[in-house]
Amino acid sequence: MKSLACHQLLSSFVVLAALHAAEPAKNLAALQARPSPDWLTRGVMYQIWLRAFTPEGTLSAAT
């Protein structure tokens, strides 16, 4: 029973892959990009390694 389910799942993947390959390729370079939100364009991300700054290694110990 288990091998039958695996076989059916594998067959489904093969069929879906064949259908996907039959679609025409899109020229992604010609598409218009979505506008980015202001917070994303102007935002700054910070990354700290907590264990380097605190013995506890927690965010509450670093603040």
C-alpha positions as CSV (number, residue, x, y, z in Angstrom):
1,M,0.0,0.0,0.0
2,K,2.8,2.4,0.9
3,S,4.7,1.7,-2.3
4,L,1.5,2.3,-4.3
5,A,1.0,5.7,-2.7
6,C,4.7,6.6,-3.4
7,H,4.3,5.5,-7.0
8,Q,1.1,7.6,-7.5
9,L,2.8,10.6,-5.9
10,L,5.9,10.2,-8.2
11,S,3.6,9.8,-11.2
12,S,1.8,13.0,-10.3
13,F,5.1,14.9,-10.1
14,V,6.2,13.6,-13.5
15,V,2.9,14.7,-15.1
16,L,3.0,18.1,-13.5
17,A,6.6,18.6,-14.6
18,A,5.7,17.7,-18.2
19,L,2.8,20.1,-18.1
20,H,5.0,22.9,-16.7
21,A,7.7,22.2,-19.4
22,A,5.0,22.6,-22.1
23,E,4.3,26.2,-21.1
24,P,6.1,28.8,-23.2
25,A,9.0,30.5,-21.4
26,K,8.4,34.1,-20.1
27,N,10.8,36.9,-20.8
28,L,11.2,38.0,-17.2
29,A,13.5,40.9,-18.1
30,A,10.7,42.5,-20.1
31,L,8.2,42.5,-17.2
32,Q,7.6,45.6,-15.1
33,A,8.8,45.2,-11.5
34,R,6.4,45.9,-8.6
35,P,7.1,49.1,-6.8
36,S,8.8,48.6,-3.4
37,P,7.3,50.1,-0.3
38,D,9.1,53.1,1.2
39,W,10.0,51.3,4.4
40,L,11.7,48.6,2.4
41,T,13.6,51.0,0.1
42,R,14.8,53.3,2.8
43,G,15.0,50.7,5.7
44,V,18.2,49.6,7.4
45,M,18.7,46.1,8.7
46,Y,20.9,45.4,11.6
47,Q,22.3,42.0,12.6
48,I,24.0,41.3,15.8
49,W,25.5,38.0,17.1
50,L,24.1,38.0,20.6
51,R,26.6,35.5,22.0
52,A,29.4,37.9,21.0
53,F,27.9,40.7,23.1
54,T,26.3,39.0,26.1
55,P,27.1,35.9,28.2
56,E,23.5,34.9,28.2
57,G,23.1,35.1,24.5
58,T,19.7,36.7,24.6
59,L,18.2,39.8,23.1
60,S,16.9,41.0,26.5
61,A,20.5,40.9,27.9
62,A,21.8,42.9,24.9
63,T,19.3,45.7,25.3
